[in-house]
């Protein structure tokens, strides 16, 4: 793949997926970015969060990328829909 890949929670930038220079995250890096589990990110995808899929020559999905804006929108919606997290920052510390 062309471009840069930052593992450990950073954005993934690739020409194939990222022609418009938007930040994209893998499921793993998205989970790290919003301090949630991979399963939570998978659940958000199942609930309709947009992803871009990269397939191999047989048509099997080998990697999924999530745009930063879509990830943060899903994160905001999750926070707003959960009253116990509504007044907490990303690290779980209450926001005054």
LOGU-50556 format. One line per 10 residues: their letters; for each residue x negated, y negated, z of N, C-alpha, C. Coordinates in steps of 0.2 Angstrom, whole numbers, padded with zeros to 4 digits. Last residue first. Example, Ala and Ser with C-alpha at 12.3 -4.5 7.8 and 13.67 -1.06 7.14 Angstrom:
% LOGU-50556
sa	-0064/0011/0035/-0068/0005/0036/-0064/0000/0039; -0066/0028/0039/-0062/0022/0039/-0066/0016/0039
END
This chain:
% LOGU-50556
xxxxxxxxxx	0081/-0094/0172/0085/-0099/0176/0088/-0104/0171; 0080/-0077/0168/0079/-0084/0166/0083/-0089/0169; 0072/-0063/0176/0078/-0068/0175/0076/-0075/0173; 0062/-0053/0166/0062/-0058/0171/0068/-0062/0170; 0061/-0044/0155/0065/-0042/0161/0065/-0047/0166; 0054/-0049/0144/0050/-0045/0149/0054/-0043/0155; 0063/-0057/0138/0061/-0051/0134/0057/-0046/0139; 0074/-0063/0151/0069/-0064/0145/0067/-0057/0143; 0091/-0063/0155/0084/-0060/0156/0080/-0062/0150; 0105/-0064/0155/0101/-0070/0158/0093/-0067/0160
xxxxxxxxxx	0110/-0053/0149/0111/-0059/0146/0107/-0065/0149; 0109/-0040/0155/0103/-0043/0151/0104/-0050/0149; 0122/-0038/0159/0116/-0037/0164/0110/-0040/0161; 0131/-0039/0148/0130/-0045/0154/0124/-0044/0158; 0128/-0037/0132/0126/-0034/0139/0126/-0039/0144; 0130/-0045/0121/0135/-0040/0123/0134/-0036/0129; 0118/-0052/0121/0124/-0056/0122/0130/-0051/0124; 0108/-0043/0118/0108/-0046/0124/0115/-0049/0126; 0113/-0039/0105/0113/-0034/0110/0112/-0037/0117; 0111/-0050/0098/0118/-0048/0099/0118/-0043/0104
xxxxxxxxxx	0097/-0052/0099/0102/-0057/0102/0109/-0054/0103; 0094/-0040/0091/0092/-0041/0098/0096/-0046/0102; 0099/-0043/0079/0102/-0038/0082/0100/-0038/0089; 0091/-0055/0076/0098/-0055/0076/0101/-0050/0080; 0078/-0049/0076/0080/-0054/0081/0087/-0055/0082; 0080/-0041/0064/0078/-0038/0071/0080/-0043/0076; 0082/-0050/0054/0087/-0045/0056/0086/-0042/0063; 0070/-0058/0055/0076/-0061/0056/0082/-0056/0058; 0061/-0048/0051/0060/-0051/0057/0067/-0054/0059; 0067/-0033/0043/0065/-0040/0042/0065/-0043/0049
xxxxxxxxxx	0060/-0017/0044/0066/-0021/0046/0063/-0029/0046; 0058/-0002/0034/0055/-0009/0036/0061/-0013/0038; 0054/0015/0034/0059/0009/0034/0056/0003/0037; 0047/0028/0025/0046/0023/0030/0052/0018/0029; 0052/0038/0017/0046/0040/0021/0044/0034/0026; 0066/0046/0010/0064/0040/0014/0058/0042/0018; 0064/0055/-0005/0065/0055/0002/0062/0049/0006; 0061/0055/-0018/0067/0051/-0016/0068/0052/-0008; 0050/0061/-0023/0056/0065/-0023/0062/0062/-0020; 0041/0051/-0021/0042/0052/-0028/0048/0057/-0028
xxxxxxxxxx	0047/0042/-0006/0042/0045/-0010/0044/0047/-0017; 0053/0026/-0002/0054/0033/-0003/0048/0036/-0007; 0057/0014/0010/0052/0016/0005/0052/0023/0004; 0070/0003/0013/0067/0009/0014/0062/0011/0008; 0074/-0010/0024/0072/-0008/0017/0068/-0002/0018; 0089/-0013/0034/0083/-0010/0033/0081/-0009/0026; 0101/-0021/0044/0098/-0020/0037/0091/-0017/0038; 0111/-0013/0056/0106/-0018/0055/0102/-0016/0048; 0122/-0004/0058/0122/-0008/0052/0116/-0013/0051; 0120/0006/0067/0126/0002/0068/0126/-0004/0063
xxxxxxxxxx	0109/0012/0064/0115/0016/0063/0121/0011/0063; 0100/0002/0068/0101/0003/0061/0107/0007/0060; 0103/0003/0082/0104/-0003/0079/0105/-0002/0071; 0097/0016/0084/0104/0015/0085/0107/0008/0082; 0084/0013/0081/0087/0018/0077/0095/0017/0078; 0081/0005/0092/0081/0002/0085/0084/0007/0080; 0083/0015/0102/0087/0009/0102/0087/0006/0095; 0072/0023/0099/0079/0026/0099/0084/0020/0098; 0061/0016/0102/0063/0017/0095/0070/0019/0094; 0066/0004/0115/0064/0010/0113/0065/0011/0105
xxxxxxxxxx	0060/-0013/0117/0065/-0008/0117/0062/-0002/0114; 0053/-0025/0115/0052/-0022/0121/0058/-0017/0122; 0052/-0031/0103/0058/-0033/0107/0058/-0029/0113; 0041/-0025/0098/0042/-0033/0097/0047/-0035/0102; 0042/-0012/0099/0037/-0015/0103/0038/-0022/0103; 0052/-0010/0089/0053/-0008/0096/0048/-0011/0101; 0045/-0013/0078/0051/-0017/0080/0052/-0016/0087; 0035/-0003/0077/0033/-0010/0079/0039/-0015/0081; 0044/0008/0074/0039/0008/0080/0037/0000/0082; 0050/0004/0062/0054/0005/0068/0050/0005/0075
xxxxxxxxxx	0040/-0010/0056/0042/-0003/0056/0046/-0002/0062; 0044/-0026/0050/0042/-0022/0056/0044/-0015/0054; 0040/-0041/0041/0044/-0035/0042/0040/-0030/0047; 0042/-0058/0037/0039/-0053/0041/0043/-0047/0041; 0042/-0063/0019/0045/-0062/0026/0042/-0057/0030; 0037/-0065/0007/0032/-0066/0012/0036/-0066/0019; 0044/-0059/-0004/0045/-0066/-0002/0042/-0068/0004; 0039/-0046/-0005/0038/-0051/-0011/0039/-0058/-0009; 0038/-0034/0003/0038/-0041/0006/0036/-0046/0000; 0036/-0022/-0002/0042/-0023/0002/0043/-0030/0004
xxxxxxxxxx	0025/-0023/-0009/0030/-0019/-0012/0037/-0020/-0008; 0016/-0030/-0001/0019/-0033/-0007/0025/-0029/-0010; 0018/-0031/0016/0016/-0027/0010/0019/-0031/0004; 0015/-0032/0033/0016/-0036/0027/0014/-0032/0021; 0022/-0030/0049/0019/-0027/0043/0020/-0031/0037; 0018/-0038/0065/0022/-0037/0058/0018/-0033/0053; 0014/-0028/0079/0013/-0034/0075/0017/-0033/0068; 0014/-0016/0087/0019/-0021/0088/0019/-0027/0083; 0002/-0008/0084/0003/-0011/0090/0008/-0017/0091; -0003/-0012/0068/0000/-0007/0071/0001/-0010/0079
xxxxxx	-0002/-0021/0054/-0004/-0022/0060/0000/-0017/0065; -0007/-0021/0037/-0003/-0018/0042/-0006/-0019/0049; -0006/-0031/0023/-0009/-0030/0029/-0004/-0026/0033; -0008/-0026/0005/-0006/-0031/0011/-0009/-0028/0017; -0002/-0011/-0003/-0006/-0018/-0003/-0004/-0021/0003; -0004/0006/0000/0000/0000/0000/-0004/-0006/0000
END
